[in-house]
Amino acid sequence: MTKIIMGIKLSQRHETAKAFQDILTQHGCIINTRLGFHEVSDSSCSDQGYIILEFADNSNAEIEELQKEIEALGELTVKTMEL
């Protein structure tokens, strides 16, 4: 069984968070696991965020569509890998 993992680095997390979340919600049925994190300290909250997604099997076409929609937001990096 092959697993597809997508890693996303949001460079302007505060500006893109709502649109990004809307895209993930639209494609929520193919996402098995979602992990998000960003740097936080007492004095600041980083504008960079990182998201890792693990997908359901047999969803390659929809994963490609999701990636295109995410990349259209700009100012981010998207990478996928198969395990």
CORCOR-V547982 format. One line per field, one symbol per residue. ss: DSSP state (H for helix, E for strand, - for the rest). phi: phi as a letter, one per 40 degrees, with the letter a starting at -180 (. if undefined). psi: psi as a letter, one per 40 degrees, with the letter a starting at -180 (. if undefined). A space follows every 50 residues. Layout:
ss=???
phi=???
psi=???
//
This chain:
ss=---EEEEEEE--HHHHHHHHHHHHHH-HHHEEEEEEEEEE----EEEEEE EEEEE----HHHHHHHHHHHH----EEEEEEE-
phi=.cbbbbbbbccbdccbdcccccccccbdcbccbbbbaacbbcbabdccbb bbbbbccfbdcccccdcccccccgfabbbbabb
psi=hhhhhhhhhhdgdddeddddddddddedeehdhhhiiihhideihiehih hhihiiiffddddddddddddedifihhiiih.
//
